Amino acid sequence: MKDQIRQHIKARLDATDVSLYPFPHLLVENFWPDDVYKNFHAHDPLIENNNLARPWLKKHNSNNPHYQIRKQIDLYKLMEYPSSEHIDFWRTIHDVLFEDNWYLDQIHQKNQTYFATLYGPMCKENTWYNHVVQEWFVQKHDVGYFIGPHTDRLDRVFTNIWTFAKDDDHHELGTSLYVPQDGDISHGGRHFGFEGFTKVKQMPFAPNCLFVFFKSRFAFHAVDKINKVDETKRYGMQIQVYEKPMREITKDVNDYKTLLDD
């Protein structure tokens, strides 16, 4: 089953080009096979294991109470539970994405220039995987949630957001892409207000989609304030890929060019 799912995913990724404006990103439609996608709802862990859900606020900024409206579950914790139909589904998803660094390699292949810039010869040697860590979670949001334009922490490498909508009627709940009106605005983990930014693109909150974007000083994205939520409460899954602390990398531009030419 794992190989069949991977074949489907690879075909969908191969059919999708990287968009460059306003920063490099991918929008992959029909990411999962249909029979797999329906099980994300049948085995929704935020219903099955509400005792594991925590407000995002506890991990982030307590001065922003609207962040409490975001609930999420660390999916790695589910892997510790005894086998069941529910847990086994999520173990399958884990194996598809994480075993042999398969998914990391697929995204690397989609934007080799970006990874070569970060990791130099380690890309050629397939050792760059050893220098990242991955968060994996599902999340939901309720009416009143929003998060202003930001580019993510400086140690973020790239972000993957799967949307698990049940219909195509709530595209406005997707992630919005922004450009700052001041080109010298700071970047990093700070969340800005919406003033001073121009919304230029909307990723849809739609069934079975994946939005991938690559960290840069221009990667401003946001969730516009939710005034009416869909029945899933903006249900989705994320993998956030970070640098490990104290990473040492080669930063010779000529090395990058040689690597890419190979």
N, C-alpha and C positions, 0 to 999 in steps of 0.2 A: 504493500500500500504506500509506503514511504516513497518508493521510486516513482510510482505513478503520479503522486502528488507533485513531486519535484519536476517531473517531465512537464506537467501542466504549467507550473510556475515559471520554469525556464522559458517555455514558449511565450508566455505572456510578457516576461521581461524582455525577451529578444524582439518582440513586436513593438516595444515602447521606446521612444527616443527621449533623451535628456533635454528638457527645456532649459534655456539659459536665462530667461528674463522672469523676474527681476534678480534671480540667483539660481544656480543650477538645482533642478529638481525633477522628479519623475511622478507621473500620475498613471498608475497601472490599474486598468479596469479588469473585472472578472479574474482577480488574482488567484482565488482558490477554486478548485473544481466545485460544481454546484452541490454535490452530495456532501462535501466537506463544509462548505459555507453554511449550510442550514444547521449544522451541528454547533456552530458558535452560539446560536440562539437556544438550541436544545440543551446545551451544557453551559449556559451563562453562569459563571462562578459568582457573580455579584447577586444572583438569586440563590444559588445553591449554598454559598458560604458567606452570607452577609456578616457573620462574626469576624471574618478576616478583613473586611473592607475598612479602610481608614481614611479620614479626611486628608487630602493632599496638604492641607494647612499644617499638619503636625510636622511635616518634613520641611516646610518652606516658611514663608513670611507670615508671622502671626498678626502683623499689622493690616492684613488684607482678609477680613472675615469672609468675603465672598468666595475665597478659595476653598472654604469648607464645603461648598456645594459640589466640589469635585471629589468623588470617591474612587478609590482604586484598590486593586489587589495585586500583590506581588505573586506572579504566577510560578516563580521558582518554589514558593512555599507549598503550592499544590502538589509538586513532585514528591513531597515528603509523605503524602497521605497514602493509605492502603489502596490497593487496586480496586477500581470500580468502573462501571461504564463511563461515568462522568470524568474521573481522573485519567482513565486510559485514553480518552479523546485528547486531553491536554498533553499527555505524554507523547502522543503521536505528533502533535503540532510541535512540541519541543524537539523531537528527534528530526523532523523534517527541516527545521530552521537551524538548529544548533549543532547537530552531529557533524563532525569533520569540518566545521566552520563553513558549511556549504552555503548558507545564505550570505555570510560576509563575502565570500568569494564571488557570488553572483552580483552583488552591488559593486564590488571592486571592478568587475569586468565592465560595468556600465559607465564608470567614470574613472578610468585608469590614470588620467592626468592628475586628478585631484589627489589620489592616493600616492602617486609617485612623488608629488610635491611634499606630502607629509612624511612618507616613509622611505623614499629613495630606494636603495638596493634591496631593502627588506621585502618589497613587493615582488621582485624577481625571485627571491629566495623563499617566498611564501612564509615568512616569519613575522610579518606585520601583525598578524592575528594575536601574537603573544603580547602585544603592547596595548590592547584595548580590553575594556570590560563592558558588559552589556546588562542594562536593566530591561526587564520584561514584565509587563503588567497590562491588565485590562482596567478600563476606567468608564465612569459615567458622570454626566453633568446635569444639573437641574436648572430651572428658570432662575435667572439672576447671575449666572456664572459669566465671567469674561476674563480674558487675560490680555493686557495691552501689548503693543509691538515690542519685540525683543528678539535677540539673535541666539539665545541660549548661552550656557556657560562656556568659558574659554576652552575648557577641556573636552567639549562635545566634538565628535567627529562627524556623525550623521544621525539623522532621526528617521524613524519609520512609523507611520501612523496608518493603521488599518481601520476602516470605517465599516460598521456592522449595521447599517440602516436596514429597515424592513421594506422600504419603498423609496421612490425617487422624488418625494414631495418635500424634502427638507434639505436641499442643497445648501441653503444659507447657513446651516449649522457647521459647515466645514471650516477648515483653517483658512484664514485670509492672509494674503501676502501684501506687504506694505513697502513703500520706499520713503525714506526720510526727506523732508523738504530741506533740511540742513545736511549737506553732504559730509560734514565733519562731526556728526553726532557720535557719541561714544557707543561702544558695543560691548557685548558680554552678557552677564546674567541679569542686568537691570531690566525691569519691566516699565516701559514708558506709558504715558497717557496717549490717547489717540490723536490729540492735537499735535500738529507738526509733522504728521505722516499722511501719505496718500495711498489709499487702497487701490491696488492695480490688478489683483487677481483673486479669484475665489476657488479654492479646492472644494469639490462637492462632498457633503455628507451624504453618501449614496451607498447602496448595497455593494459589498465585495470589492472595495477599492483600496488601493495602497498609495499613500503619498510619502515620498522619500525626498528629503532635502539635505544638503551638505552644508556644514557649518562654515560661515564666513562672516566678515564684518558687515556684509550687506544682506544677510539672511533674516531680515525682519519679518516676523509672522505673528499672528494674533488670533484670538477667538473673540469675535464680536459679541456684545452682550446678548445673552439668550433671553428672549422675551416669551417664546413659546417653544417648548421642547417636544420632540417626537416621542412615540410610545416607548422607545428603547432608552430614552434619556441620554442620547448621543453616545451610545455604547460603541466602544472601540478598543483596540489593542495597540500598544506601542512597544518598540524596541529602541532604546536610546543607547547609542554607542559612545563611550568615553575613552579618552586617553588614560592609561595607567599613570600614576604619579611618577615623576622623575624620569620620564622617558628621554633617552638619548637618541637623536636622529642625525642623519647626514643631511647637510643643507648645501650641497654643491649643485648649482643649476646645470652644469655640464653633465653631472651624473644622471640627472633626471632625463635630459635629452637622450643620452645613451640608452637609458633604460627603456624609454618609450620607443626609440628606434628599433630596439631588439624585438 
